[in-house]
Structures are given as C-alpha cells and as structure tokens.
C-alpha cells in the first residue's frame, strides 16, 4: 500500500498529512516554518515535528512514504527549495520529494490543474494565478520586510504604527488600549522598545486584537482592515490583468486566517475586484492548502490522488 505525505509550512503553523488513498492522518505543530521568518534550523525543526506526528498517527515508518510534496512559505526560491528537499530526503529516505512555495499548494487545493487565482492572507500574503494556457503569474508575498501586504503581520504592524500616531495626536482609541493590554505595556516608550527588540515581535498575533476591536466599532481598527482588503485586492488584480487580457469568466479563491476570520476584509476585497471585473467569481476556498500538497504528492505515485476530488467550478 502506497503512502504519500503533504506538508503545509506557514508562518505560524506547520501541518503534515499522510494518506494511503483511503485514510488521512494529520500531524500539526503550532510552529511556523516560513523561511522568510525563521532560520533554516527552526523551520526544519517545525517540519520534522509535524512529519513525525503524522507518521505516528498513521503508525508507519519514514521508509514507508513514497512521495512528498512540501509547500513552504519562502520556498519559491530554487536555492531554498533545494535545501529543504535535501533535508527532507534525509528524513524520508525512500520518498520522491518536491518542495514548492505555499501559494502553489493553495492553488492546487482550490482549482486542481485548472485555471484560477488564489489569494492568501495568513501570517504572510500572496496571489498566484494560472490561466487556460497553463501560464503562471504571482504578485506579492516577498516577505514581511518588503511585502506581504494585507497579511496578519502587515495588519499587526500597521496597528502599532496607527496607535503611535494616535498617541502623538492625543487621540483615544480602543485599539491603543487593546494593543497595550495584550503586550502588557504601559507607555508609548515601552511600546516602541518592544517593537524594536531582537528578535522582532510576532506582529501577526495582533490581528485577532484588531479584528475584535473593529467588530466593536473602533474606527481606527476598521480603517486598518479596510486597508488590508485594498492591498489584497491590488495584488489579485495584478495577477488577473497579467493572465487575462479579455473578459472571460475568471475564478478567484481566497484562503488564510485573515480572509476566513474577517467578513469585513472579504466584503471590501470582493467589492474592489467586482468594481473592476464584475464577471469574476470569488469564493472562500473549501479546501486547506495541505490538501493541495497531498494531491501533488499523489501525482508522483500514480498520476492522481484517489482520495482527492477536484472541484469543477466555483
């Protein structure tokens, strides 16, 4: 019986899934493996931990795995992908191994081999699309220092910046109070020091704070979520315009914690896309990216996954 392994390595969590075509066994660790955020050692530690948990759940050994696909944030670089593939080959000695960016497995989960655009907003963000000719185009997702617009990290960082400006102006805001309370900080100077320490804090952990305060009606928090939606729509529009010059029906799937948890972000995002291209079909992806990794892993074994059925339409 063949076993394959799919891995989703994100900025905050790493998930590995083993399947024999009939049953799925999952291993999860609340540790990120994004190479833009983590050192290779920490990233591989998270990958290893999730893989071992999945193997234990399936009651198999590493040698039983025949094929692996790892979708890892930051692995769009061939150099990084090759490094991870080499390390995984030591962990899973008999497996055919493929390492891709996390956008690739998300696109596979949403559309299989068909055309469409996936926009991801979790700890990081990116958009990736494929047209009917099989051409691929990506926008955004170049790391938290220069990109990842509209992501959880971007939202948290923007929240701190807006809080500091509000304090400079002597304005009160529920968001300022919520951020200071969450980080157990009492003064503006302490907040600045906290943000500039090494390693830098996990700004994405502030996203639930911003979301809760926005739902309570705080204008500052609402503005930040609106801005995130605008940024995510912009990178999606870049992909749509590069892949489709005419106006055939296009499909856009959205995924990641920011989209799934924030109706406001989904609503503003959809309005912007439809104002430019009313024919575009937008939906929240029903499948997790790790399912796309599993599908790609199965292709190396039998040309397809008997467990995975691709959606035909949005």
N, C-alpha and C positions, 0 to 999 in steps of 0.2 A: 504494500500500500504506500503510495507516494504522499509525502508531507511537504508542504511549502510554507514559507514564512513571509509575512508582510510586516513592515515597520513604518510607523509614522513618528518621526522625530521633530517635535516642535520646540518652541521657545520655552514653554512652561511644563510640558508633559511629553512623555515618550511611551508609545504603545506598540507592542508586538503581538501579532496574531498568527497562530499556527492552524492550518486546515489540512484535512485529508480528503476534501471534497464532499464530506458528509457532515462533519462537525467542526466547529471553530473553537479554539482555545485561546484565551487572551491573557497577556501579561502587561501590566501597566505600572509605571512609576511616575510620581509627581516631580520628576526632574527633567529639565529641558536638555535637548541635545543640539540646539541651534548653534552652528559653528560661528555665526556672527556674534553670538552672546557668550559662548562657552569656549574654554580651551579644548583642544582635541582630546585631552585626557579625561576631562569632565564629561564631554559629550559621549565619548565611547563608554565611559562608566555607566551612564544612563542607558545607552543602547544595550549594553551587556546585561544589566539588571533586568530590563524588560524582556529580553530574549530568554533568559534563564527562567523567569516566571512563566512565560508561555510554554516553554518546553516541559516544565514541571507539571503544569496544568494538563498537558497532553500526555504526560507520562512517557516521553520519548527522550532519546539522547541527541546531542548535536549532530552525530553522524547519520541520523535518520532523516534529516532535512535535505531535500534535493534541490530546492530553488529558493532564492531570497530576493526580494525587492525592498530596498530601504529608501523611503522618501524622507529626506532630512533637510530642514531649513538651513540654507547656507551651502548646500551641496551642488548648486548649479555650476560651480567652478569645477572643471575637469580634474584639476590638481587635488581639490578636497575630496571629490568623489572617489578618485583612485586611492587616496589614503585610507578612506573609510572602507572601501572594498577590500583592501589588503588586510586591514584589521579584522573585518568580519570573516574573511577566509580562514584566519587562524582560529576563530571561534567556531565556525561551521565548516569543517574541512572538506566535506563531500558536496557542498552545495554550489550551484551556479549562482553567482552573486551579481546583482545590478544595483547601483546606487544612483539616485536621481534627486532632483530638488523636490521639496514638498508640494510645490504647485503641480508637478507632473502627476503625482498620485491623486491629488484632489480633482484634477481634470478627468483622469481615468475613472474615478469613482462617480463623477457626475454624468459623464457622457460616453464612457467606454471609448471605442475607437472613433466615434462620431464627432461632428463639429460642435463648437460651443465655446463659451468663455466662462472661466471660473474666477471669481474674485474672492480672495481670502482675507479675512481680518481677524487675527487672533493676537498673540503677543506681537507678531510682525504682520506685514500685509504684502500682497502682490496680486497681479492679474495675469492670467495666461489664457491664450485662446488658440484654437485650431480651426481652420476653415475647411470647406469641402474638398480642397486640393491637398489637404494634409499639411499646409503651411502653419508654422507655429510662431506666435509673437508674444512677448512678455513685456510688462510695464511695472515699474515699482519693485519693491522688495529688495532693495540693495543694502539693507542693514540699517540698524537703528541710528547710527551716527549721521547718515546722509539721506535716508529714505524712510521706508515703512510708514508712509503717510496713512493716517486714519486707523492705525493699529492700536492695540491696547497700550503698548509702550508710548506711542505718539500721544494718545489721549491723556495718559498719566503725566507725561512731561508737559503737555500744554496746560493741564490743570494747575500744576505748580507755578508755571510762568504767569498764568492769569491770576492766581492767588497773590503772588508777589506784587503784581501791578495793582490789584485791588487794595492791598495793604499800603502801598505807596500813596494811593489816592485817598486813603482813609475811608474806603468803602467797606461795608459789611456784606458778608455773603455766607450762606450755609456751607458752600463748598470750602471756603477757607477754614471754617470751624471743623468740618469733617476731615479734611486732609491733616490738619494739625493734630486732631484727636487720634486718627488712625496711626500716625507715626509717633505719637506721644511727644509732641514738640510744643513748646510754649511760646517761642518768639520767632520773629522773622529771621533773625541771625542764625538761630538753630536750624531753621528750615533750609537756609542757604548752605550751611555747613553740611547738613545731611545729604543734600543733593550733589555735593562736590567731593564726597569721600570716595575712597578706592577700596573695593570695587564700587562702582556706582550702584545706587539702589535699584530695585526692580520697580520701575515706574508703572509697569502693566498691572501691578497689584492695586493701583489706584482706580482702575477702570470701574470695578463694582461700586466704588465710592461715588464717582462721578455719575454713574447710572442711577443710583439710589437718590442722590440729591436732585438730579434732573427730574426724576419721576415725582419728586416732592414739589416741583415747580420753580427751582432756582434758575434764574435767567442765565447766569454765568455757565452753569453746567450744561444747560440746553444748548447754548451757543457752541460749546466745545463739541458736543455730539453732532450738531448740525455741520460743523466744520469738518469733522471726521468723515461724515457721509459724502460731503462735497469732494474731498480728496480721493475717496474710494471710487466715486463715480468718474472722476477725471482719469484715473489710470485705466478704468474699464473702457472709457470712451476712446482712449489711445489705441487699445487693442482692437476694438470694433472698427475703427476707422482704417487701421492698417490692414486688416484682414478682409473687410467687406467694403468695397467702394460703392456698390449699388445698394439696394434696399431689399434683399431677400429676407425672409424671416430668420432672425438670429436668436440663439438661446443663451441666456446668462444664468449661471447658478452662483449662489453666494454661500459662503461657509465660514466657520470660525466663530469664536466666542462673542466678538463684538456684534456680528450680524445676528447670531441666534438669541442673544440676550437683550438687544435693544430694538424695539419696534420703531423708535424714532429714526435710528440710523437706516433701517430698511426702508422706511417710508420716504425719507428725504432722498436717499440713493435712487429709489425707483422713480421718483418724480423727475430727477435730473436726467436719468437715462431716457425716459419716455418723452421728455420735452425735446430731446434731440432726435430720438429714433422711436417713435410710438409703436413700431411693429415688433420691437424686441420683447421676447418672453422672459420674464425674470421669476426665479423661484429659489427658495431655500433648499439647498441640496439635501436629499433624503438619506444619502449615504455618507459615511465617515471616510476621510481620506485613506485610512488604513485599509479599507476595502479595495480601493484602487491599487494599493501596493500588493495586496493579495492577488488581485486579478493579473497584474503584470508578472508576478512570480509564477502563476499557473501557466502563462503563455510559454515560458521556457521549458515546461514539462510536457504539455500536451496541446499547446496552441490555444488553450482557452480554459476557463475555470468552470467546472460543472456546478459549483456552488453559487456562482455569481451570475445574475441575470441583468443585463444592461437595460436601462430604461430606453424606450424607443422615442419618447418625446417628453417635453416639459410638462 
